[in-house]
Amino acid sequence: MQTSIAMTDIGRRRKVNQDYVYASDQPVGNLPNLYIVADGMGGHKAGDLASSYAVQKVVEAVQRSMDTRPALILQKAVRYANYRLYEKAGESEAYYGMGTTFVALTICGDEALAVNIGDSRLYEITEDGICQISEDHSLVAELVRNGELTIQEAREHPDKNIITRALGIQEETEMDLFPFHVEKGNRYLLCSDGLSNMVEDTELCRLIQKDRPLYEIGSELILEANRSGGTDNIAVVLVEIE
């Protein structure tokens, strides 16, 4: 059993909120639950359309799926959403090049599965600390993995927002799947880079470990991101294993 909250904030610098969140503690099709964060990119209207449209199409595909294995359900749903978003981008010049990051989580008993494209993240927070489960698809993340940058240098790099994968920008997409074990008391954070770029992992951990309702923690995370500059939209989905 798990509970969740989902919230977004436009931040302090942007005029449009291109982040989109989805959270269902109840079954969605053959998935026992579903949690999503998407961070759109594109022109004035294209970015917010990309994120909301992609999430809606994933949810539709999950609801219709006859598969019973979570990995197959999510893979097929993401591929479907990618293709529909790619088609949508061709309908108008204003939509050209639009796309979105995408991170999703589903939990079945003591097992969970995440899917990720781009640099929106999934973190696991336990009493022992914080761990990033997803892997960023970004230029600086590749440099860190190759030993060319430290994590701190990556946070301050001028190209830190350049992503190497996104949903909707090509006819086919490549995604990463992360199966993992969950335990009672664990909390999970799905977020856009508007949070992870503004608040250090250690501070995320400190705030999320607090013995407070999830909604209060989510609000405090957004407040902290805005205090640190609020240079981007902020998306937060928090899930607690009860």
N, C-alpha and C positions, 0 to 999 in steps of 0.2 A: 504494500500500500504506500502511496506517496501523495504529497500535496505540492502545489506549485503556485507561483505568481508570475505574471508577465507584464512588463511595462516598457514604454519608450519615452524619450525626451528629445526635443529638437536641439538641445544644447544652446550655447551662447553665441555662436557665430553663423550658423546656417539659417536660411530662410525657408527651407523645405525639409521635412523629416522623411528621409529615404530608408529608414529602418522599419522593419515589420516583424512582429512577434506573434507566436501562436502557442497556446498551451491547453492541452486537454488531459485531465486526470482520468477521464472515462475512455472506454474503447473507441477507436477510430477504425472502422472496418475490422480487419482481423488483428490489428495492433491493440494491445491493452491500454495504451496511452500514447501521446505524441507531443513533443516539445520542439519548437523551431525558432531560430533567429535568422533573418535575412537582411543584408545591408546592400541596398541598391546603388547602382552607379549609372551615370548618364546625365543628360541635360536636365533642365529645370523640372520637367514633369516625368522624364523617362526613368529616373532612378527610383522614385517612389512607386511608379507603376510596376517596374521590374520586380521589386521585392514582394509587393503584395500579390501580384499575378502569379509569380512562381510558387509562393506558399499556397495560394488557393488551388493551383493545379496539382501540387503534391498531395494536398489533403483530399481532393476529388479522386485522384488515382488510388490512394490508399483505401478510401471508402468503397471503391468499386472492385478492388483486387480480390481474386478468389484464392490467391496463394495463402499459405499458412506460415511460411518461414519469414520472420521479420527482415532478414537480409534481402530476400527476393522482393518482398513488398516494397521496401525502401528504394532499392536499386531501380526497379521498374518505374516507380513513381517519380523519382528524380530525373530519370531519362525522359519520361513523358513530359514533365514540366519544362525541362531544358528545351526540348524540341518545340513545344508550344510557345515558349518565350522567344526563341529564335525566330519563329514565324511571325510573332507579334511585332518584333523589331523591324520587320520588313514592310509593315503596313503604313508607316509614316516616316518621313525624313526626320521628324523630331525624336523618333524612337531609335534611330540608327545607333548601333554600338551599345545599346543598353544591356545591362546584365546585373547580376547580384551574387554576393557571397551567400553561402547556405550552410547552416549547421543544424542537425536534428538529432534527437535522442528519443529512444523508446526503451522502457524497462519492463521486463517480464520476470516476476519473482526476484531471484537474486542474480539474474543475468541482464545485461543491458547491451544496446547496440547504438552506436553513433555513426552518422555519415557527415562528411565535411567537404566543402569546396570553397577555397578562398581563405580569408584570414579571420572570419568570425570564429570564436573559440568555444570549446567545452572544457570546463575545469571540474575536477573532483576535489571537494574539501572534506577532510576528516579531522578527527581530534589531533592527528599527527601533523597536519599541514595541508598544503595545496599542491595539486599536480595538474598540469595541462594534458588532457587526454588527446585532443585533436592536434593536428600538425598543420601549421600555417603554410599556405601556398602563396608565398610572396618572395620578392627578390631578396630582401634582407634575411628572411628565414633560410633561404638556400645558402646565403653567404655564411650564416651562423653554422649551419650543418656541415659546411665545407671547411670550417675553422678559420674563415677569413675575417669574421667579425665576432666580438663578444656579444652576449645578450644585451648588456648595457649600451654598447655602441650601436646595436640594431635599433634600440628604442629611440636614439637621438639621430639616426641616419636620415638625411633629407629625402631618400627614396623609400622610406618605410611603408608608404601607402601603395606602392606598386605591387599588384597581385599577379600571380602567374596562372591562376585558374579562376574561372567564374562561371556561373550558370547563365546560359542564354546567349553567349557571344559566339558560339560555334554550333554547328548542327548536331554534333555529338559532344558529350562532356566526360571528363574523367573525375571520379570521386574516390575518396578514401573511406573505408569502413573500419570501425574500431569496436570489436566485441570486448566486453570486460565484465568483471564481477562487481556487484554492489552489496553493501551491508547496511543494516539498520543504523540510522543516525547520520549517514553520509548526506552531504548536500552537493548539488550539482549546479553550476552556473553556465548558462549559454549566454554569450554576449557579443556585441559588435566591437570593432576596434575603437569606437568612440569611448568605450569604457577601458579596455585593456591598454590602450595607448596613454590614457590619462592617469590611471591608478596602478601602482606597482602590485605585483602578485602578492607580496607580503602583506600589503594593506588590504587587498581583496580578501585574503585569508582571515585577517584579524576581524574585519567587519562581518564576514559571513559566519564565522565561528560564534558570534554573539548569541546568547540565549534570548532571542527576541523573535517576534513573528516575522515571517518571510517578507511580508509587505513593507514592514519598517526597515528591514535590511536592504531591500531593493531600492527604496526611496533614498536611503543613506548612500548607497553606491552611486546613484545618479547625482545626488548633491555633491559628493566628493569629486566626481568627474567634472562637474561644472565649476567647482572651486579651483580645480587644477587647470582650468582654461576653457573647458567645454567647447573645444574646437570642432567637434563633429557631433552628429546625432548619436544618441546613446540607447542601446537596447539591452534589456536584462530579462532573462527568464531564470528563476530559481526553483529548484526541485529538491524536496527533502524526502528521504526514505524513512517512513515511520515504523 
